[in-house]
Amino acid sequence: MTAPIGAFARDMPLLAILRTNTAAVFDPRKFTWLGSSSDYSRDAYILMVRKDAPATSIEEARRPGGPPIVLGGTAEGTSGNDIALVLRDALGLNIRLVTGYPDNGAIFLAVDRGEVNGRTADLSSMRSLKPEWLLPNGTMRALVQFARATRHPDFADVPTARELARDEDARALIEISELSYKMSRPFAAPPGVPADRADALRQAFAAVHNDRQYLEDAAKLRVEVSPIGGEELLHTIDRIAAAPPTILDHLRSLIMGGKGGG
């Protein structure tokens, strides 16, 4: 019998550890992880705002009593929504999150129509779906980049969330939240797969990411490929689980209590 293989959302292991999502009731450390198609080293998660937004700089976004930046999101508990809440808490940004958009495309459209002021999105997704957002003379401005220890070379003038953290606790919260991005497109087989089959699956997974046709197709779609193996992915999950309980409790409270208020 062959073992089924599943693709996970990058935040599922984190949500399973935090126990904040009824759809993620499992121990992620027990799965047979094959690896991730991306370690996010060439990507960035960016808070993009319209140039006519109430705040278009960090200073304006932090101004007490100022109008909030209204961001669009999908369902509560998704990474785009949760990171907006983390940025609001850890950086002191005046953000209001409007959830309920059915999918990624609907949020892009809402921003273009001016229904909301902006959103958080992967740089790779914008390159593929909304390249006009990245034009210097376009309608959008990058405010913060997340999931980066250093600034992305294409956004050298845009600060990272770590740089803007209000204190050490805020920085620790950001760093734990960013770990999910190390395994941006993770794949796993079920728990208990025999060792020889698990090794064969991991070798096959690695081979795919060295296949010339695969890499050519990914390049055409502007999909970032920077794979990691199953052991490194599991090590990342272990780092999340081993985070200080106070940080995990704080993150849990943000996700559970964040309903989009300013």
ZADREN-328738 format. One record per residue (C-alpha): x, y, z; residue in three letters. Coordinates in steps of 0.2 Angstrom, whole numbers, plus 5000, padded with zeros to 4 digits. Last residue first. Layout:
<recs>
XYZALA
...
</recs>
This chain:
<recs>
495652455077GLY
494552305078GLY
494752155066GLY
494152015077LYS
495751975085GLY
495351875101GLY
495851705097MET
497251755086ILE
497951885098LEU
497651765113SER
498651625105ARG
500051735101LEU
500151795119HIS
500051615125ASP
501451565114LEU
502551705119ILE
502151665138THR
502451485135PRO
504251515129PRO
504551435112ALA
504851245112ALA
503351205101ALA
503951335088ILE
505751265088ARG
505051085086ASP
504051145071ILE
505651215063THR
506651055067HIS
505250955058LEU
505551065042LEU
507451035043GLU
507150845045GLU
505950845030GLY
507050935018GLY
507051115012ILE
506651184995PRO
506951354988SER
505751374973VAL
504851544971GLU
503451534959VAL
503551654945ARG
502351554934LEU
503651534920LYS
505051504933ALA
504051364941ALA
503851284924ASP
505651294921GLU
506051224938LEU
504851074936TYR
505551044919GLN
507351044926ARG
507050924940ASP
507950974956ASN
506451004966HIS
505650844960VAL
507250744966ALA
507050814984ALA
505250754985PHE
505850584978ALA
507150574991GLN
505950615005ARG
504750484998LEU
506050354998ALA
506650395015ASP
504850375022ALA
504650215013ARG
506150145021ASP
505650215038ALA
503950135038PRO
502550275038VAL
501950295056GLY
501250465055PRO
500450515038PRO
501350585023ALA
501850765023ALA
502150915012PHE
502551095016PRO
502351245005ARG
502951395016SER
504051295028MET
505251435034LYS
503651545033TYR
502951455049SER
504451525059LEU
503951705056GLU
502651705070SER
504051645082ILE
505151785077GLU
503751915078ILE
503251865096LEU
505151875101ALA
505252045093ARG
503752105103ALA
504452035119ASP
506152125115GLU
505252295113ASP
504352395101ARG
504752295086ALA
505152405070LEU
506752315065GLU
505952145068ARG
504552195057ALA
505752225043THR
505952405036PRO
505652455018VAL
507152545009ASP
508052395003ALA
506452324995PHE
507152224980ASP
508552164991PRO
507352095004HIS
507752175021ARG
508552055034THR
507851935046ALA
506351925034ARG
504651845038ALA
503852015037PHE
504152175026GLN
503352335031VAL
502552485022LEU
502652445004ALA
501752574993ARG
500352544980MET
499652644966THR
501052624953GLY
502452734949ASN
503852624957PRO
502952474950LEU
502652334962LEU
500752334962TRP
500852324943GLU
501452144946PRO
499852084953LYS
499651904951LEU
501351824948SER
502451954955ARG
501151994969MET
501151804974SER
503051804975SER
503051954986LEU
501851864997ASP
500351975003ALA
499752085017THR
498252195013ARG
497852375008GLY
496652525010ASN
495052435009VAL
493552464997GLU
494752564986GLY
494252464970ARG
496052404968ASP
496052344986VAL
494452254985ALA
495052174969LEU
496652104978PHE
495552044992ILE
494351954980ALA
495851874971GLY
496451794988ASN
494751714992ASP
493051734999PRO
493251905008TYR
492551885025GLY
493751985036THR
494052175038VAL
495552205048LEU
495852375056ARG
497652425059ILE
498352575069ASN
500152505070LEU
500952475087GLY
502352365080LEU
502052205090ALA
500152215092ASP
499652285075ARG
500952185066LEU
500352025075VAL
498552055071LEU
499052085052ALA
500051925054ILE
498451825059ASP
497351885045ASN
498551845031GLY
499051675040SER
497251615041THR
496351605058GLY
494851715053GLU
494251685036ALA
494851805022THR
495651975024GLY
495652155019GLY
496552295028LEU
495952455034VAL
497352575039ILE
496652665054PRO
496252845056PRO
497352935069GLY
497052925087GLY
498852895092PRO
500052905076ARG
500852735073ARG
500252725055ALA
500852895052GLU
502552855058GLU
502652695049ILE
502252785032SER
500752785020THR
499352815033ALA
497552865028PRO
497752765012ALA
497952864995ASP
499552774991LYS
498652614993ARG
499452505006VAL
500552345005MET
501052245020LEU
502352125014ILE
502751945016TYR
504451915008ALA
505251794996ASP
506951734992ARG
507351645008SER
505551585010TYR
506051405014ASP
505051354999SER
504551184992SER
504451115009SER
504950945015GLY
504450765017LEU
503650765034TRP
503050605041THR
501850675054PHE
502050655073LYS
502750825076ARG
501150905069PRO
500150845084ASP
498350855078PHE
496750965080VAL
496951095066ALA
495251115059ALA
494651175076THR
495851315075ASN
496751395090THR
497551245097ARG
499251345098LEU
500251195092ILE
498951155079ALA
498951335074LEU
500851335071LEU
500751165062PRO
499351235051MET
500251405047ASP
501051345031ARG
499451275023ALA
499751095021PHE
500050975006ALA
499550795009GLY
500350635003ILE
499550465004PRO
500650315008ALA
500750174996THR
500050005000MET
</recs>
